[in-house]
Amino acid sequence: MLGRVLSMLVGFIIARYLGPQSFGDLSFAIAFTGIFAAVGALGLDSFIIREIINRPEDKNAILGSAFWMRVAVNLLLIPLAVLIYLWFRSRAEIKDESLAMLIAFCGLASLFKSFNIIDSYFQSQVQSKFVVQVQNVCLVVSAGIKVLLVVLDLPVIWFAIALAADALMLAIGLIIIYHRRALLDITRWRFDSDQAKGLLRQSWPLILSAVMVSLYMQIDIVMLKTKGSEAVGIYSAAARISEAWFFIPVAIVTSVFPAIIHARKTDLPRYYKRLQNLYDLLIGMSLPVALIVSVGADLIIRLIYTDQYEGAGLMLAIHIWSGVFVFLGSASSQYLLAEGYTLISLQRTIIGAVVNVLLNLWLIPLYSGVGASISTLIAYFAATFSILLFRQTREQGIMMLKSLFLISLIQKLLNR
């Protein structure tokens, strides 16, 4: 929690310092490379955990195969991302010469994240606390470095370098705890072609899912680049505030869902009642915040960013309502996982991504960042409530609608 708050505050400082133009360039580079990073991760994390639990004697082959696959793919994706951007720049007649370097450094961060498989190892041993400790230390150091860059009045390229340095620092920290806490040696990792093929056979649906999620989350910024870096910067500044609290529903759902799953095994009526209570809780949190922020959006933007981000207030007033559907979506995603509806979960993500792309194609040329905000809001709604389209999950969609329109809350009050 503290780490996320610190990261959020530093992000506001950077956006205020860089201004819409440079902040837009940095935001575009992060979003653009984020799509490629989704491929570079290869969807292996959960399978690494399972394979190590099932076959601990093969951990060096499992970790080595996953690591070298990620390194090889990311080494291909970094130049590919730069080349695709250069092609995109020529087609869209964009004149940002420095963006290719920003993209290269942001892509380099994905390469260093290949070492994140060490995190999967510690998860398999139920020892994630060691990784959290390293992450917290790296987060504090990273925040200090970025504030120093602001104090030294350095250009935007240094912030892209800092992102690559963040990933490298975390990689070094993970290697250290792997040696000291697990008493293991990464030099023992080895690549096994059969192991690699087995992991890829299992993970390819997750690669597709990760790409869809990345498109769903990042495509608005990428497509908005056709309106210029300043438009990207203003929209990104608004979205950064709107998305600052998206970690809250994840934390809530993660903490309460084990009890909900337990009720599923023992008492189905209680299971559904707890799900409805969870939806009510998330709506009870998200609706007031969305209302307050949308009313005070212009004031919030001026307080955080000063007047240089003029126009971001309206974008924030629209974008903040997407949080309502993010909250409900976090809970329903856990429901889909618990019920084994992984295909529906993937289809839901694809629906959100497709809706977002199509609406952005229509609305960004007309309304720039405001159009991107509207597209994002509708896409989140479409993805969350697309479970109404499937017979198996329609009841959950109806339960979420009852929470959204406060019907279940009113029923509870009347029954008291």
C-alpha positions, 0 to 999 in steps of 0.5 A: 500500500505504502509503495503504491502511494509513493509511486503515485506521488512520484508519478505526479511530480514527474508529470508536473515537471515534464509538462504535457509534451515530454510527459506525453512522449514518456507515456506513449513509450511506456504504453507502446512497449507495454504491448510488446512486454505482454508477449515477452512475459510468455504467460509463464508465471503461473505454470512455473509455479505449478511445475516447480511444486510438482517437480522440484527436482527439475527446478533448474531446468524449469527456471532456466528454460523459462528464463532463456525463452524470455531473454530470447523473445525480448531481445527480438521484441526490442528492435521490433518495437522500435522498427514498428514505431518508426513505420508508425511514425512515417505513416502518421507523419509524426516528427518526434525524433527522440521517441525511438530512444525512449522506446528502446530504453522502456523495452530494455526494462522488459528484458531485465524483467526476465529475472522475475521468474525468481519471484515465481520460484519463491511463490512456489515455496510460499516465501513471497515475503522475501520478494516483497522486501526487495521490491519495497527497497527498490521502490524507495530507491527508484523514487529517490532517483526520479526525484533527483532527476527532477531536481537536476532538471534533466530531460525526458530521456533520463526518465526512460533510462531510470525505468530500465534501471528500475528493472535492472535493480530489481533483477539484481535484488532477486538474484541476491535473495535467490542466492542468500535466502534460497541458497541456490545458484542461477548458474545452475539454470539450464535450457531444456528444449522439451521443457520449453516446448511443454511450457509454451504448449500450456502458456500460449492462451495466457500470452494471447490473454496478456496481449488482449489485456495490454491492448485493452489498457494501453491502446488509447494512449498509443492511438491518441499519439496521432493527435500529438504528444501534448494530447497524450500527456494531458490524457495520461495525466488525467488517467494517472489520477483516475487509475491511482486507486485501481489496486484497492479492489484487487486488495479487497477481493484477494483478502475476502475471496478465500472465505467466499470460496469456502462458502461455495464448498459448504453452503451455496446460498451463503456463497451467492449472498457473499458475492452479492455483499462483495459487489455491494461493498465495491459499488459502495466504495467506487460510486461516491469517489467517482461522484466526488472526483467528477464534480471536483475534477478541474480543481484536482487537476489544478492542485496536482499539475497546475494550469499546464494540463488544461483540459484534463479536468473533463477527461478525469471527470469521465475517466474516473467512472471507469473505476466503478466497472474496474471494481466490479470486474475485479470481483467477477474475475475471481468468480470466473476463476473459481468456477473454472470459466477461464475461456469466458474470462479471455472472451471478456477481455477480447470484447473489452479490447475490441470495443476500446479499439473501435471506439478510439478509431471513431472518437479520438479524431473527433474529441481527442483525449475526451474521446479516449476517456469515453472509449475507455469508460464504455470499454470497461463497462462492456468487458465487465458486463459481457458476462451477461452474454453467457448462459453460465455467468448471466446470473452474476451479471444480474447480481452486479446490475443489482449492486450498480443500481443500488437495488440489492442495497435498497432490498437490504434496508427494506428487510431490516 
